[in-house]
Amino acid sequence: MRLKIAKESLVNVLSHVVGAVERRHTLNILSNVKIQATDHALTITGSDLEVELVASTTLAEGACLQVGETTVPARKLMDICKSLPTAALIDLHITEDQRCILKSGNSRFVLGTLPAEDYPLLNTENSQGTQVQVTQRELKRLFEKTAFAMAVQDVRFYLTGTLLEIDENQLRAVTTDGHRLALCEVLASSNATQLVQAIVPRKAVAELQRLLSIEDEQLRLLIGRELLNVTITTPSRDKEQGEITVRFTTKLIDGKFPDYRRVIPRGGDKVAQIAHDVFKQSLQRVAILSNEKLRGVFLSFNPDVLQLRANNPEQDEAIEDLAIQYQNASMEMSFNAQYLLDVLNVLDGDDVSMTMSEANQSVLVQDPAHTDQTYVVMPMRV
């Protein structure tokens, strides 16, 4: 295999797949990317056996001097390419003794390779499953509005991902770590005849957020029993390079997500409406003097006034009063400040509504202008 390609063109394709590659994997070959060159196309594959990314682009006439395929260390190749001058031309050559020689200007690098035929791939040939059509913008929004509430490390492994739920013409994303819950839904069309659920792992969610753009281009998600597959087309940053097509495949988490509908509080009779930016800034200030470990902040609701209060073992104390819309009985609750701030960071409207029933019960947090987003935060036990 021999390839002459502009540095930017190679980096553009490589950057779409390198996120799936682990620096150290129990299978050495999975620290590599698979490179395939034909007369007219370059295809690079990265995988960790959980998430697989395959990026393809067209090659300029004469760029491929010899067709072939190999695997080379992903991070080393990426670091070498990034370190080269902006307008550099790369000559990538696989020798007969299966070494990868990369030349550019006065630089010469030699990398070890492993056989391309040994590179393990996820079985994506089976196209059976639920097909969902949704725009890139809406799918990206689903993940951005909910990803923060995924559990990080939890014996309940099914909480370490995002639940995707297809219900008639709705595509819904739900996350929870047991202390808070995030839900966002968008319109989508599908061939589902009944409720379909799939749990997408944390790493796959992060990669999708990175790959998706805010374009209104339609995507076709294919959700099977074990895999989720979607093909994303993105314009290249290099004007001389054509579009880059990325085939994204991930294994799904095999588990049953809890019934999130039972967690969402219903019938709360105490509603406070607060200006979003004022509340967020006030919460950030007061939280400075909260207990560093617990991050607890007291919220005391009184008619038309919300008092935020925090203290810590060093006898520091912060108090701030806000004007709000609230006409119910006085109530005091304690929250982890970061949990509330995480919600406020993904709400876009001018106001925030908090719907409560009792001081020790979950609180429903919403943007009154965007009812397609729902957040639940558990209070701290005082």
Disulfide bonds with the S-S distance in Angstrom:
none
